[in-house]
Amino acid sequence: MTTLFQAIMIILDVIWFLMIAHIIMSWLINFQVLNLRQPLIAQLWDGLNRILEPIYAPIRRVLPYAGGIDLAPLVVFILLLIVRQALINNAGFFLGY
């Protein structure tokens, strides 16, 4: 069970890292620091969107329209932190204590 706990924590950490990269990259694109006409930037942006859109889409369907502000990443980020903390608090179940 320790391996399952560690695998879940690694997956959550990878999702957290990808979300942080996506959020920072969206800011840099909106402030025109990064340009989507550059092939590497466009590929990175497309890849992050393809990975994270299945996570964001169900949240976007539930959230009300916020005037052009996408709150789905914030909600997913908070849920990710809650799940991570719940796993840590219940680590004894996985580790056999």
CNS distance restraints for C-alpha pairs under 8 A (distance, minus, plus):
assign (resid   1 and name CA) (resid   5 and name CA) 6.33 0.50 0.50
assign (resid   1 and name CA) (resid  94 and name CA) 5.05 0.50 0.50
assign (resid   1 and name CA) (resid  95 and name CA) 6.14 0.50 0.50
assign (resid   1 and name CA) (resid  96 and name CA) 7.73 0.50 0.50
assign (resid   2 and name CA) (resid   6 and name CA) 6.17 0.50 0.50
assign (resid   2 and name CA) (resid  94 and name CA) 5.68 0.50 0.50
assign (resid   2 and name CA) (resid  95 and name CA) 5.19 0.50 0.50
assign (resid   3 and name CA) (resid   7 and name CA) 5.99 0.50 0.50
assign (resid   4 and name CA) (resid   8 and name CA) 6.14 0.50 0.50
assign (resid   4 and name CA) (resid  94 and name CA) 7.52 0.50 0.50
assign (resid   5 and name CA) (resid   9 and name CA) 6.21 0.50 0.50
assign (resid   5 and name CA) (resid  87 and name CA) 7.87 0.50 0.50
assign (resid   5 and name CA) (resid  91 and name CA) 7.47 0.50 0.50
assign (resid   5 and name CA) (resid  94 and name CA) 6.02 0.50 0.50
assign (resid   5 and name CA) (resid  95 and name CA) 7.81 0.50 0.50
assign (resid   6 and name CA) (resid  10 and name CA) 6.12 0.50 0.50
assign (resid   7 and name CA) (resid  11 and name CA) 6.20 0.50 0.50
assign (resid   8 and name CA) (resid  12 and name CA) 6.19 0.50 0.50
assign (resid   9 and name CA) (resid  13 and name CA) 6.09 0.50 0.50
assign (resid   9 and name CA) (resid  84 and name CA) 7.11 0.50 0.50
assign (resid  10 and name CA) (resid  14 and name CA) 6.16 0.50 0.50
assign (resid  11 and name CA) (resid  15 and name CA) 6.23 0.50 0.50
assign (resid  12 and name CA) (resid  16 and name CA) 6.07 0.50 0.50
assign (resid  12 and name CA) (resid  80 and name CA) 7.11 0.50 0.50
assign (resid  12 and name CA) (resid  84 and name CA) 7.07 0.50 0.50
assign (resid  13 and name CA) (resid  17 and name CA) 6.17 0.50 0.50
assign (resid  14 and name CA) (resid  18 and name CA) 6.16 0.50 0.50
assign (resid  15 and name CA) (resid  19 and name CA) 6.08 0.50 0.50
assign (resid  16 and name CA) (resid  20 and name CA) 6.23 0.50 0.50
assign (resid  16 and name CA) (resid  77 and name CA) 7.33 0.50 0.50
assign (resid  16 and name CA) (resid  80 and name CA) 7.47 0.50 0.50
assign (resid  17 and name CA) (resid  21 and name CA) 6.19 0.50 0.50
assign (resid  18 and name CA) (resid  22 and name CA) 6.05 0.50 0.50
assign (resid  18 and name CA) (resid  48 and name CA) 7.10 0.50 0.50
assign (resid  18 and name CA) (resid  52 and name CA) 7.99 0.50 0.50
assign (resid  19 and name CA) (resid  23 and name CA) 6.06 0.50 0.50
assign (resid  19 and name CA) (resid  52 and name CA) 7.50 0.50 0.50
assign (resid  19 and name CA) (resid  73 and name CA) 7.44 0.50 0.50
assign (resid  19 and name CA) (resid  77 and name CA) 7.59 0.50 0.50
assign (resid  20 and name CA) (resid  24 and name CA) 6.13 0.50 0.50
assign (resid  21 and name CA) (resid  25 and name CA) 5.92 0.50 0.50
assign (resid  22 and name CA) (resid  26 and name CA) 6.03 0.50 0.50
assign (resid  22 and name CA) (resid  45 and name CA) 7.50 0.50 0.50
assign (resid  22 and name CA) (resid  48 and name CA) 6.31 0.50 0.50
assign (resid  22 and name CA) (resid  49 and name CA) 7.82 0.50 0.50
assign (resid  23 and name CA) (resid  27 and name CA) 6.40 0.50 0.50
assign (resid  23 and name CA) (resid  73 and name CA) 7.83 0.50 0.50
assign (resid  24 and name CA) (resid  28 and name CA) 6.27 0.50 0.50
assign (resid  25 and name CA) (resid  29 and name CA) 6.09 0.50 0.50
assign (resid  25 and name CA) (resid  34 and name CA) 7.83 0.50 0.50
assign (resid  25 and name CA) (resid  45 and name CA) 7.60 0.50 0.50
assign (resid  26 and name CA) (resid  30 and name CA) 6.07 0.50 0.50
assign (resid  27 and name CA) (resid  31 and name CA) 6.09 0.50 0.50
assign (resid  28 and name CA) (resid  32 and name CA) 6.04 0.50 0.50
assign (resid  28 and name CA) (resid  33 and name CA) 5.05 0.50 0.50
assign (resid  28 and name CA) (resid  34 and name CA) 5.56 0.50 0.50
assign (resid  29 and name CA) (resid  33 and name CA) 5.90 0.50 0.50
assign (resid  29 and name CA) (resid  34 and name CA) 4.85 0.50 0.50
assign (resid  29 and name CA) (resid  35 and name CA) 6.29 0.50 0.50
assign (resid  29 and name CA) (resid  36 and name CA) 7.38 0.50 0.50
assign (resid  34 and name CA) (resid  41 and name CA) 7.28 0.50 0.50
assign (resid  35 and name CA) (resid  41 and name CA) 6.95 0.50 0.50
assign (resid  35 and name CA) (resid  42 and name CA) 7.93 0.50 0.50
assign (resid  36 and name CA) (resid  41 and name CA) 5.71 0.50 0.50
assign (resid  36 and name CA) (resid  42 and name CA) 4.83 0.50 0.50
assign (resid  36 and name CA) (resid  45 and name CA) 7.95 0.50 0.50
assign (resid  37 and name CA) (resid  41 and name CA) 7.56 0.50 0.50
assign (resid  37 and name CA) (resid  42 and name CA) 6.52 0.50 0.50
assign (resid  38 and name CA) (resid  42 and name CA) 6.09 0.50 0.50
assign (resid  39 and name CA) (resid  43 and name CA) 6.08 0.50 0.50
assign (resid  40 and name CA) (resid  44 and name CA) 6.14 0.50 0.50
assign (resid  41 and name CA) (resid  45 and name CA) 6.03 0.50 0.50
assign (resid  42 and name CA) (resid  46 and name CA) 6.01 0.50 0.50
assign (resid  43 and name CA) (resid  47 and name CA) 5.98 0.50 0.50
assign (resid  44 and name CA) (resid  48 and name CA) 6.13 0.50 0.50
assign (resid  45 and name CA) (resid  49 and name CA) 6.12 0.50 0.50
assign (resid  46 and name CA) (resid  50 and name CA) 6.10 0.50 0.50
assign (resid  47 and name CA) (resid  51 and name CA) 6.22 0.50 0.50
assign (resid  48 and name CA) (resid  52 and name CA) 6.00 0.50 0.50
assign (resid  49 and name CA) (resid  53 and name CA) 5.46 0.50 0.50
assign (resid  50 and name CA) (resid  54 and name CA) 7.46 0.50 0.50
assign (resid  51 and name CA) (resid  55 and name CA) 7.93 0.50 0.50
assign (resid  52 and name CA) (resid  56 and name CA) 6.26 0.50 0.50
assign (resid  53 and name CA) (resid  57 and name CA) 5.72 0.50 0.50
assign (resid  54 and name CA) (resid  58 and name CA) 7.41 0.50 0.50
assign (resid  55 and name CA) (resid  59 and name CA) 7.55 0.50 0.50
assign (resid  55 and name CA) (resid  76 and name CA) 7.64 0.50 0.50
assign (resid  56 and name CA) (resid  60 and name CA) 6.17 0.50 0.50
assign (resid  56 and name CA) (resid  72 and name CA) 5.68 0.50 0.50
assign (resid  56 and name CA) (resid  73 and name CA) 6.60 0.50 0.50
assign (resid  56 and name CA) (resid  76 and name CA) 7.06 0.50 0.50
assign (resid  57 and name CA) (resid  61 and name CA) 6.40 0.50 0.50
assign (resid  57 and name CA) (resid  72 and name CA) 7.98 0.50 0.50
assign (resid  58 and name CA) (resid  62 and name CA) 6.72 0.50 0.50
assign (resid  59 and name CA) (resid  63 and name CA) 6.17 0.50 0.50
assign (resid  59 and name CA) (resid  72 and name CA) 5.72 0.50 0.50
assign (resid  59 and name CA) (resid  75 and name CA) 7.57 0.50 0.50
assign (resid  59 and name CA) (resid  76 and name CA) 7.60 0.50 0.50
assign (resid  60 and name CA) (resid  64 and name CA) 7.82 0.50 0.50
assign (resid  60 and name CA) (resid  71 and name CA) 7.86 0.50 0.50
assign (resid  60 and name CA) (resid  72 and name CA) 5.70 0.50 0.50
assign (resid  63 and name CA) (resid  71 and name CA) 7.81 0.50 0.50
assign (resid  63 and name CA) (resid  72 and name CA) 7.54 0.50 0.50
assign (resid  66 and name CA) (resid  70 and name CA) 7.09 0.50 0.50
assign (resid  66 and name CA) (resid  71 and name CA) 7.66 0.50 0.50
assign (resid  71 and name CA) (resid  75 and name CA) 6.35 0.50 0.50
assign (resid  72 and name CA) (resid  76 and name CA) 6.08 0.50 0.50
assign (resid  73 and name CA) (resid  77 and name CA) 5.88 0.50 0.50
assign (resid  74 and name CA) (resid  78 and name CA) 6.20 0.50 0.50
assign (resid  75 and name CA) (resid  79 and name CA) 6.15 0.50 0.50
assign (resid  76 and name CA) (resid  80 and name CA) 5.95 0.50 0.50
assign (resid  77 and name CA) (resid  81 and name CA) 6.32 0.50 0.50
assign (resid  78 and name CA) (resid  82 and name CA) 6.24 0.50 0.50
assign (resid  79 and name CA) (resid  83 and name CA) 6.13 0.50 0.50
assign (resid  80 and name CA) (resid  84 and name CA) 6.07 0.50 0.50
assign (resid  81 and name CA) (resid  85 and name CA) 6.08 0.50 0.50
assign (resid  82 and name CA) (resid  86 and name CA) 6.06 0.50 0.50
assign (resid  83 and name CA) (resid  87 and name CA) 6.18 0.50 0.50
assign (resid  84 and name CA) (resid  88 and name CA) 6.30 0.50 0.50
assign (resid  85 and name CA) (resid  89 and name CA) 6.06 0.50 0.50
assign (resid  86 and name CA) (resid  90 and name CA) 6.16 0.50 0.50
assign (resid  87 and name CA) (resid  91 and name CA) 5.83 0.50 0.50
assign (resid  90 and name CA) (resid  94 and name CA) 7.40 0.50 0.50
assign (resid  91 and name CA) (resid  95 and name CA) 5.98 0.50 0.50
assign (resid  92 and name CA) (resid  96 and name CA) 5.56 0.50 0.50
assign (resid  92 and name CA) (resid  97 and name CA) 4.77 0.50 0.50
assign (resid  93 and name CA) (resid  97 and name CA) 6.66 0.50 0.50
